[in-house]
Amino acid sequence: MHELIPPHGGTLINRYVTGVERDELLAEAASMRVIRLDEYNLADLEMIGNGALSPLEGFMNHEAYNSVVDSMRLPSGIVWPLPVVLPIDKDTADNIHEGQEIVLKTADDTIIAIMTTESIFPRDKKRETENVFKGDDQHPGVQAVEQSGDYCIGGTVTLLNPPNHNDFAQYRLTPEQTRAHFAKMGWKRIVAFQTRNPIHRAHEYLTKCALNICDGLLIHPLMGKTKAGDIPGDVRMKCYETLIDNYYPNERVLLSIFPAWMRYAGPREAIFHALVRKNYGCSHFIVGRDHAGVGNYYGTYDAQHIFDNFNIPEEIGIEPLMFEHCMWSRRAGEMVSLKTCPDPNDKSDFVFLSGTKVREMLSNGESPPIEFSRPEVAKILVAAYKNM
């Protein structure tokens, strides 16, 4: 029996309750104060509940928030790079007290969870955005923080109902379910690939390089909120399915949805993405060029360099696989990186298209060249852009 990597913090958290306990809490919830969640909060709550954010058992209290923003660690010393908070407005903050139980609902009034309040505190947006994002007011992550409530409420959560998803049910696997799949397949070394885009030839190349040293590959696309201009989730899923069916060994690949929203926090988010995939049972994690970046806010390989600040075996656990920029070499007739190409200084040898150029081609009904995208994937994207 192969033994999988332990979850971050040692225990896979499960904050769901069932049976009599659930029924009793649902009855009690009728008299509780209500906080309604937006899509950001709901995604975080789902991952707290199913253990994807282990060791977190709720939204961060004031002590945890300060510790993470300043040092990328929880008060216990465990590495954790991003604040996971529940923002509220001042009026709500003024009418809640520590120790109070709050019911968390969706916008359509569905009960999701009950929170036991540990602290209500002002959100230090300036310090948080400077430390976490290192960006200005045009940065999408900074904008998300600035547009949220000025206070936060933190505390342990108990989930009574899972968030309802109307799409891709077969791909919405929890950490417990992905771990069960890996164990069933006999995989021990599993590499995770994070993406919010279709998989193009460069991504395909580096995932297959990683698969050469691992037993299995988890293609784990982020399907929560992204920025304007990103390819819609349903289009991306068609691309992933088509690519796996035609160009990957099916018995060594698992496609599953990562329900998180995109923070665009660059280096810190690379650590976050790695730790969460550790909770899903992965032993390795691909970190490529400008991971979780946006615009020019981060250096090309900052998301790789940040791992040097930690003792990876003891503090991170999951092993990052660092890849340089990959592209098609005309001379070699294959995908290469700057480490494997015939001449890294001969820029004319490379087929490289910017995201802007690709979107322009797709908008004009043109397929990107085969050196950039598999024709089956390009066909899906061209058809989708015609309807956008």
FIRORO-370706 format. One record per residue: residue in three letters; x, y, z of N, C-alpha, C in turn. Coordinates in steps of 0.2 Angstrom, whole numbers, plus 5000, padded with zeros to 4 digits. Example, Ala and Ser with C-alpha at 12.3 -4.5 7.8 and 13.67 -1.06 7.14 Angstrom:
// residues 2
ala506649725039506249785039506649845039 ser506449895035506849955036506450005039 
This chain:
// residues 388
met500449945000500050005000500450065000 his500450104995500850174995500550225000 glu500950255003500750305008500850375005 leu500350415005500350485002500550535007 ile500750585004501050645008500550665013 pro500750675019500250705024499950775022 pro499350795024499150855023499550915027 his499450975025499851025028499551035035 gly500051035040499851035047499750965050 gly499750915046499650845048499050805048 thr498450855048497750825048497350855042 leu497050815039496550835034495950865037 ile495750925037495250955040494550935037 asn494050925041493350915038492850945043 arg492551005040492151045045491451035043 tyr491250975040490550965038490250925044 val489650935045489250895050488650865046 thr488450805049487850775046487350745051 gly486850715049486350685054486050725059 val485950705065485650735070485950805072 glu486650805072486950865074486850925068 arg486750905062486650955057485950975058 asp485450935059484750955060484650995065 glu485050985071484951035077485251105075 leu485851105072486151165070485651205065 leu485351165060484951205055484351235059 ala484051205064483551235068483751295072 glu484351285075484651345079484751405074 ala484951395068485151445063484551495062 ala483951475063483451515061483451575065 ser483651575071483651635075484351675076 met484851655071485451685071485551745067 arg485951785068486151845064486451815057 val486251845052486451815045487051865042 ile487551825039488051865035487951825028 arg487851865023487851835016488551835013 leu488651785009489351775006489351794999 asp489851824997489951834989490351774987 glu490551774980490851714977491551704980 tyr491851754982492551754985492451714991 asn492051734996492051705002491751635002 leu491251624997490951554997491551504994 ala491951524990492451484987492951464993 asp493151514997493551505003493251455008 leu492651465009492251425014492151355012 glu492051345005492051275003492651235004 met493251275003493951245004494151235011 ile493851275015493951265023493551205025 gly492951195022492551145024492851075022 asn493051065016493251005014494050985015 gly494351035018495051025020495551045015 ala495351075009495851105005496351155008 leu496051195013496451245016496751225023 ser496751155024497051135030497751165031 pro497851185037497551175044497051225046 leu496751265041496251315043495651275045 glu495351305050494651275052494151325052 gly494351385050493851445049494151505046 phe493751555045494051615043494551645048 met495151675046495651695051495351745056 asn495651735062495451785067496051845067 his496051895071496451945071497151925071 glu497351885076498051865077498251825071 ala497851775068498151745063498251785057 tyr497751835056497751885050498451925050 asn498551955056499251995057499851945056 ser499851885058500451845058500551825050 val500051805047500051785040500251845035 val499951905036500151965032500851985033 asp501151985040501752005041502351955040 ser502151885041502751835041502551775037 met502051775034501851715030501851655034 arg501651655040501551605045500951615049 leu500651555051500151555056500451565063 pro500051585068500351595075500651535077 ser500451475075500851415077501551405074 gly501651445069502351445065502251405059 ile501651375057501551335051501551395045 val501851375040501951415034501251425031 trp501051485030500351505027500451575024 pro500451585017500651645014500051695013 leu499451675013498851725011498351725016 pro498151785018497551795022496951765019 val496551725024495951695022495451725027 val495051775024494651815029493951825026 leu493451845031492851855029492651935031 pro492651975025492552045026491852065028 ile491752115032491052135033491152215034 asp490552245033490552325034490552345041 lys490552405042490652435049489952425053 asp489352425050488752415053488652345056 thr488852295052488852225054489352215060 ala489952245059490452235064490252265071 asp489852325071489652355077489052315080 asn488752265077488152235079488352155080 ile488952135081489152075082489652075088 his489652025092490152015098490551955098 glu491051945101491451885101491051835105 gly491151775102490751715105490051705102 gln489851755098489151745095489251695089 glu488651665088488651615083488251655077 ile488551645071488251685065488151635060 val487551635056487451595051487651625044 leu488051585040488251605034487851585028 lys487551625024487151605019487451635012 thr487151605007487251625000486851684998 ala486951714993486551774991485751754990 asp485651684988484951664987484651634993 asp484951644999484751635006484851565008 thr485251525004485351455006485851455012 ile485751415018486151415023486751365021 ile487351395022487951355021488351335027 ala488351375032488851365038488651405044 ile488851385050488851425056489551445058 met489651505060490251525062490251545070 thr490751525074490751545080491251595081 thr491051665082491451715081492051725087 glu492651725084493251735089493451805089 ser493451845084493651915084493351955078 ile493252015079493052065074493552115074 phe493852135068494352175068494352225062 pro494652285062494752325056495252285051 arg495152285045495552265040496052315038 asp496752295039497252345038497452335030 lys497052365026497052355019497752385016 lys497952435018498652465016499152415017 arg499252395023499752345025499652275022 glu499052255021498952195018499152195011 thr498952245007499052245000499752254998 glu500152295002500852305001501252245003 asn501052205008501452145009501252085005 val500652085003500352025000500452024992 phe500352084990500252094982500852134980 lys501152184984501652224981501452264975 gly500752284975500452314969500152374970 asp499952414965499652474966498852464965 asp498552524964497752514964497552484958 gln497952474953497752444947497752364947 his498152344952498152274953497552234955 pro497352184951496652154952496552134960 gly497152104962497052084969496952134974 val497352194973497252254977496552274977 gln496252284970495652304969495152264973 ala495152194973494752154977494752164984 val495352184987495352194994495052264995 glu495152314991494952384992494152384992 gln493852344988493152344987492752304992 ser493152264996492852225001492652265007 gly492352235012492252275019492852295022 asp492752345027493352375030493452335037 tyr493052285038493152245044493152175042 cys493452135047493352065046493152025052 ile492751975051492551925056492851865056 gly493151835061493551775061493251725066 gly493351665064493151615069493051545065 thr492951495069492851425067492251415063 val492151375058491551365054491351295055 thr490751285054490451215054489951215048 leu490051175043489751175037489151125037 leu488551155035487951115035487751095028 asn487851135023487751115016488351135012 pro488451095007489051115002488751164998 pro489151214995488951254990488751224984 asn488151244981487851214975488251234969 his488451184965488751194958488351164953 asn488251204948487851174942488251144937 asp488851144937489251124932489851084934 phe490051034930490650994930490650954937 ala490050924939490050894945490550834946 gln490650804940491050744940491850764941 tyr491950824940492650854941492750884948 arg492250894952492350934958492550884964 leu493150864964493350814969493650854975 thr493450824980493750854987494450824988 pro494850854992495550824994495450744996 glu494950735000494850665002494750614996 gln494350644991494250604985494850594980 thr495250654979495850644975496350594979 arg496350604985496850554989496550484988 ala495950474988495650404987495850374980 his495750424975495950404968496650384968 phe497150424970497850414970498050344973 ala497750334979497850274982497550214978 lys497050214975496750164971497150154965 met497450204962497850194956498550174958 gly498750174965499450154967499950204966 trp499750264965500150324964500450344971 lys501150364971501450394977501650464975 arg501950464970502250534967501750564962 ile501450614964500950644960501150714959 val501150744953501350814952500650844950 ala500550904953500050944952500151004947 phe499751024942499851074938499251124939 gln499451184941498951244942498851284936 thr498251294934498151334928497451374928 arg497451434925496851474924496751484916 asn497151454912497151454905497051394902 pro496851394895496951324891497651304892 ile497751234891498451214891498751214884 his499251254883499551254876500151214876 arg500551214870501051164869501651174875 ala501751234877502251244882502051214889 his501351224891501151184897501151114896 glu500951084890500951014889501650984890 tyr502151024887502851004887503050994895 leu502951044899503251044906502850994910 thr502150984909501850934912502050864911 lys502250854904502450784902503150774905 cys503550824905504250824908504150804916 ala503750834919503550814926503350744927 leu502850724922502550654923503150604922 asn503650624918504250574918504550554924 ile504450594929504750574936504250564941 cys503550564939503050554944502550494941 asp502150464946501750414944501150444941 gly500850504943500250524940500250604940 leu499850634936499750704935499050724937 leu499050774941498350804943498350874939 ile497950874934497850944930497250974934 his497351024938496951054943496751134941 pro496351144936496251214934495851244939 leu496051314940495651354945495051374941 met494451364945493851384942493351434946 gly493751464951493351524954493451584950 lys493351644953493351704950494051724948 thr494051744941494651774938494551844936 lys495051874933494951934930494651944924 ala494451994922494052004915494551994910 gly494351954905494751944899495051874899 asp495051834905495251764905494751724902 ile494951664899494551624895493951594900 pro493351594898492851564903492951494904 gly492751474910492851404913492551344909 asp491951354906491751304902492151294895 val492351344893492851334887493451304889 arg493751324894494351294896494251214898 met493751194901493651124902493551084896 lys493251114891493251074884493951064882 cys494351114882495051114880495451064884 tyr495351054890495751004895495450934893 glu494850924892494550864890494850834884 thr494850884879495050864872495850844872 leu496150884876496950874876497050814879 ile496750794885496950734888496750674884 asp496150674881495950624877496350604871 asn496750654868497150644862497850644863 tyr498150674869498850684869499150664876 tyr498750644881499050614887498850544888 pro499250514892499050444894498550444899 asn497950424897497350434902497350404909 glu497750344909497750304915498250344920 arg498550394918499050424922498950504924 val498350524922498050594922497450594926 leu497350634931496750654934496550724933 leu495950744930495750814929495250824935 ser495350874938494850894944494850974944 ile494350994947494251074948494551094954 phe494851154954495151184960494651244961 pro494251244966493651294967493851364969 ala494551374970494751444972494651494967 trp494751554970494751614966495451644965 met495551674960496251704958496451764962 arg496951764966497151824970497651864966 tyr498051834961498551864957499151894962 ala499251854967499751874972500451844971 gly500551824965501251804962501651754967 pro502151774970502551734974502251704980 arg501851744983501451714989500951664987 glu500651674981500151634979500451564976 ala501051564974501351504972501451464978 ile501651484984501651444990501051424992 phe500451464991499851444993499551384988 his499651394982499451344977499851274979 ala500451284981500851214982500551184988 leu500451224994500251195000499551164999 val499051194995498451174994498451104991 arg498851104985498951034982499250984986 lys499651004991499850954996499250924999 asn498750965001498150935005497750895000 tyr497850904993497450854989497850794988 gly498450784991498850724990499350724986 cys499550784983500150784978500750794982 ser501250764979501950764982502450814978 his502250834972502650884968502150934965 phe502450994964502051044961502451084956 ile502151104950502451134945502451214946 val503051244946503051314947503451344940 gly503051374936503351394930503451474930 arg503551504924503651574923503151614926 asp503251664930502751714932502151684935 his502251634939501651594942501251644946 ala500551644944500051684948500151754947 gly500551774942500751844941500151884937 val500251944936499851984932500252054931 gly500152074924500552134922501252124923 asn501552174926502352174927502452184935 tyr502052164939502152174946502652134949 tyr502752074946503252024949503852014944 gly504451994946504951964942504751904939 thr505051884933504851824930504951764934 tyr505451754938505451694942505451704950 asp505151764952505051774959504651724962 ala504151694959503751644962504151574963 gln504751574960505151514961505651534967 his505951594967506351614972506151614979 ile505451624979505151634986505251564990 phe505251514987505351444990506051444994 asp506551484992507151484995507151505002 asn506551545004506551565011506251515016 phe506151455013505851405018506251345017 asn506251305023506551235023505951195019 ile506151175013505551145009505351075012 pro505851035013505550965016505150975022 glu505451015027505051015034504551065034 glu504551125030504051175031503551175026 ile503751155020503251155014503051085013 gly503451035012503250965012503250945004 ile502850985001502750964993503350994990 glu503650954985504250974981504051014975 pro504251084975504151124969504651104963 leu504351094957504751084951504751144947 met505351174947505451244944505651234936 phe505251264932505351264925505451334922 glu505951334918506051404914505551404908 his505551464905505151484900505151424894 cys504651404892504651354887504351384880 met504551354874504351384868504551334863 trp504351344857504451294851505151324848 ser505551274846506151294843506151264836 arg506251314831506151294824506751244822 arg507351264825507951224823507851154826 ala507651144832507551084835506951044833 gly506451084831505851044829505451024835 glu505551054840505151024846505151084852 met504751064857504751114863505351114866 val505551174868506251174872506151224878 ser506651224882506651284887507351314886 leu507451364889508051404889508651364890 lys508551304894509051264896509251204891 thr508751194887508751144882508751164875 cys508751224873508651244866509351254863 pro509451244857510151244854510551314855 asp510151364855510451434856509951484859 pro510051494866509551534869509551604867 asn510151624864510151694862509851704855 asp509751654851509451664844508651664845 lys508451724846507651734847507251714841 ser507651724835507251704829507051634828 asp507451594832507251514832506651504836 phe506351544840505851524844505151554841 val504651504842503951524841503651544847 phe503551604848503251634855502651684853 leu502051674856501551714855501351744862 ser501251804862500951834869500251824869 gly499951824875499251814876498851864873 thr499151924872498751974868498751954861 lys499251934858499251914851498851854850 val498851804854498351744853497651774854 arg497451814858496751834859496551874853 glu497051914850496951954844496751904838 met497151854837497051804832496451764833 leu496251744839495651714840495051754838 ser495051814840494551864839494451874832 asn494951864828494851874820494751804817 gly494551754821494451684818495051654816 glu495651674818496251634815496451584821 ser496651524819496951484823497751494825 pro497951494831498651504833499051444829 pro499651454828500051404824500051334828 ile500151284825500251214828500751214833 glu501251254832501851254837501651284843 phe501151324844500851354850500351314853 ser499851294849499251254852499051194847 arg498851144851498651084847498051104843 pro497951084837497351104832496651094835 glu496651034839495951024842495751074847 val496251104851496151154856496051224853 ala496451234848496351294844495651304841 lys495351244838494751244836494151264841 ile494251234847493751254852493851324854 leu494451354854494451424856494251474851 val494351454844494151494839493351494839 ala493051444840492351434840492051474846 ala492351474852492151514858492151584857 tyr492751604853492851684852492351704848 lys492051664843491551694838490951714842 asn490851674848490151684851490251734857 met490851764858490951814864490751884862 
